[in-house]
């Protein structure tokens, strides 16, 4: 299953190497336009790890990911389900101008608690 995920980069983890020629690196992003903070890990594999290491916290990212999941169960315990978002392609959208950002913030500041102007 493919998903498109947009957000702001929070951190880039150190790469992990395992097996023969396998590497991975996670980029943690804060999802855009959420009522509450939502952080998800995007996984970059093998040759893409070098690209991930060049990404900077605070920058916007839009990624097309493959959603992968699996179940694991230790004897005598309840099953656990794991999901991951493996990056297929990504882009770094152009940042908004200072003027656009200021106008958006001004509109948010002028709204009352129910989203209407006071």
Rosetta blueprint (number, residue, H / E / L):
1 X L
2 X E
3 X E
4 X E
5 X E
6 X E
7 X E
8 X E
9 X E
10 X E
11 X E
12 X E
13 X L
14 X L
15 X L
16 X E
17 X E
18 X E
19 X L
20 X L
21 X L
22 X E
23 X E
24 X E
25 X E
26 X E
27 X E
28 X E
29 X E
30 X E
31 X E
32 X L
33 X L
34 X L
35 X L
36 X L
37 X L
38 X L
39 X E
40 X E
41 X E
42 X E
43 X E
44 X E
45 X E
46 X L
47 X L
48 X H
49 X H
50 X H
51 X H
52 X H
53 X H
54 X L
55 X L
56 X L
57 X L
58 X L
59 X L
60 X E
61 X E
62 X E
63 X E
64 X E
65 X E
66 X E
67 X E
68 X E
69 X E
70 X E
71 X E
72 X E
73 X L
74 X L
75 X L
76 X L
77 X L
78 X L
79 X L
80 X E
81 X E
82 X E
83 X E
84 X E
85 X E
86 X E
87 X E
88 X E
89 X E
90 X E
91 X E
92 X L
93 X L
94 X L
95 X L
96 X L
97 X L
98 X H
99 X H
100 X H
101 X H
102 X H
103 X H
104 X H
105 X H
106 X H
107 X H
108 X H
109 X H
110 X L
111 X E
112 X L
113 X L
114 X L
115 X L
116 X L
117 X E
118 X L
